[in-house]
Amino acid sequence: MGPRLINLTFHGIGDADRAFEPGEADVWVSRERFGSLLDAVTGRDDVRITFDDGNASDLRVALPALRDRGLHATFFVVASRLRTPGFLDAAGVRALADADMAIGCHGMRHRPWRDLDDAALREELSDARRRLEDIVQRPVDAAGCPFGSYDRRVLGHLRRYGYERVYTSDRGTARANAWLQPRTSLGPADDAGVVRHIAATDARGPAALRRRARLAVKRWR
């Protein structure tokens, strides 16, 4: 089975320089809270850090904080938002890649993949990735599902397009070498105990078995 780890997801950090989308305030954290959360996982080899949406704060706030602590992260970028105010532009994405951060695909237009037909999925999974690869001049082989939206059909497309790892929003722990990686999104109320809480809720026992059964159903629906 391999060791289990915890995938954490951040979105925006610090003062927002654009209007929030519905529900976005629930996953936007202050600079101070972000720093304390990073301090809590620094030095741990069982935690991965990811960022969704390609907010401008990825470069302005997150990158310096990560580098100060010697941490690595994957940034899942929405390709059509490049140069949109409040989001990364192409130079910002390149700067993250040049800092040895990984760049992943968060689709073209930030829409739920489960709702899309084959042509729209091609735009989200292939066209968007190609746009990002043109910017960073390296393979983009990880995908983050917007809104955690996926099913068996979406996963089939992701495999056919050759993604080596796919990240969801299913919370809990993940097997380190698994193709499908559950993540936990962090919000303004989360503190340094969040990693301990995630590990405890996914420990052995009836609750953990029920959770894994629900995930199996979701993957095969």
Beta strands, then each sheet from edge to edge (+ up, - down):
strand 1: 4-10
strand 2: 47-53
strand 3: 74-77
strand 4: 102-105
strand 5: 142-144
strand 6: 165-167
strand 7: 173-175
strand 8: 180-181
strand 9: 184-185
sheet 1: 4+ 3+ 2+ 1+ 7-
sheet 2: 4+ 3+ 2+ 1+ 9+
sheet 3: 5+ 6+ 8+
end
